[in-house]
């Protein structure tokens, strides 16, 4: 686990067929396996929003997972906004 000073925040918006296919559970498993903190939620727009904190290199690897998604998903776009980690999360949750 990285110290807060080494951590960054990635606010991620995923588009495509990402609801009703286990995408949030997949995201939670991938994040937990990588030691990331934050959460994932479905949006009314049909997109999935992810707020994740951890080391930059680990988050870059996580983005590769998100672009693939679980079986049944079809990711068409992943947008990322980088920022400073807040340190407010202690685990990774489905919201």
C-alpha positions in Angstrom: 0.0 0.0 0.0 1.3 3.4 -0.9 1.5 6.4 1.5 -1.0 9.2 0.9 1.8 11.4 -0.4 2.5 8.9 -3.2 -1.1 8.4 -4.1 -3.2 10.0 -6.7 -6.9 10.0 -7.5 -8.4 8.9 -10.8 -12.0 9.9 -11.5 -13.1 7.5 -14.3 -16.2 7.5 -16.5 -16.8 4.3 -18.5 -19.2 4.1 -21.4 -20.6 1.3 -23.5 -22.5 -1.8 -22.4 -21.4 -1.6 -18.8 -24.6 -1.9 -16.8 -26.4 -5.2 -16.1 -23.2 -7.2 -17.0 -21.4 -7.4 -13.6 -19.2 -4.5 -14.4 -19.3 -2.9 -10.9 -18.5 -6.3 -9.2 -15.7 -6.8 -11.7 -14.3 -3.3 -11.0 -14.5 -3.9 -7.2 -12.6 -7.2 -7.5 -9.9 -5.7 -9.7 -9.5 -2.7 -7.4 -9.3 -4.8 -4.3 -6.8 -7.1 -5.9 -4.6 -4.1 -6.7 -4.9 -2.5 -3.2 -6.8 0.5 -4.5 -9.4 2.4 -2.5 -12.6 4.2 -3.6 -15.8 3.1 -5.2 -17.9 2.4 -8.3 -21.5 3.3 -9.2 -24.0 3.1 -12.0 -25.1 6.4 -13.4 -28.6 7.2 -14.8 -26.9 7.9 -18.2 -26.0 4.2 -18.5 -22.3 4.9 -17.7 -20.3 3.7 -14.8 -18.4 6.1 -12.6 -15.3 5.0 -10.7 -13.4 7.0 -8.1 -10.1 5.3 -7.2 -7.0 6.2 -5.2 -3.6 4.6 -5.1 -0.2 4.7 -6.8 -0.2 6.1 -10.4 1.4 3.0 -11.9 -1.2 0.7 -10.2 -4.0 2.9 -11.4 -2.7 2.7 -14.9 -2.8 -1.1 -14.7 -6.3 -0.8 -13.3 -7.4 1.2 -16.3 -6.3 -1.6 -18.6 -8.7 -3.9 -16.6 -11.5 -1.4 -16.9 -11.0 -1.1 -20.7 -11.5 -4.8 -21.0 -14.3 -5.3 -18.5 -16.0 -8.6 -17.6 -17.4 -11.1 -20.1 -20.6 -9.6 -21.5 -19.4 -6.0 -21.3 -18.5 -3.8 -24.3 -16.5 -0.8 -23.2 -16.5 1.9 -25.9 -14.9 4.8 -23.9 -12.9 5.3 -20.7 -12.4 8.9 -19.6 -10.0 9.7 -16.8 -9.5 12.9 -14.7 -6.3 12.8 -12.6 -6.0 14.6 -9.3 -4.6 14.5 -5.8 -5.6 11.7 -3.5 -8.0 12.6 -0.7 -7.2 9.8 1.6 -10.9 9.5 2.6 -11.4 5.9 1.4 -10.3 2.9 3.4 -11.5 0.1 1.0 -13.1 -0.2 -2.4 -16.9 -0.4 -2.5 -19.9 -0.6 -4.8 -22.1 2.4 -4.2 
